[in-house]
Amino acid sequence: MKHVFWLQPGCIAGRCGPNLEPWDPVELYAHGIGAVISVNNAERVYPEEFSALGVRYKHVPLSDAAPPRPGDLELNLKQLPLAYEWVD
C-alpha cells in the first residue's frame, strides 16, 4: 500500500489524508485495515464507503494549523483523548 507507515507493525498504521494522496477504501480493506480514524478535516473521506466494507470509521479533527493558532493547544488536548479512546 502506498503512503502507509506502520506505527505498530500489523496493528496500527498511519498515512496522509486523501486530500493529499487519494486512497482506495477497498485496497485498505484488502490489506487488513479494519478501522480508520481521520484527524484532519476529513476532506475527500466518504464514510459510507468504509461502512459498506464493514470498516469502522471515526472523525476526530485536530488542528491543522502550522504554526499553531491561539486555541489549538486546547482543541488538541480535548480531541486527543477521544482519538486514543477510539483507537484503544
Protein Blocks (a to p, Z undefined) as FASTA:
>chain_A
ZZiacfbghkaccdddfklmccdfklmmmnopabdcdfbeopoiafklmmmnopacdddd
ddfbdcddehklmmmmmmmmmmmmmmZZ
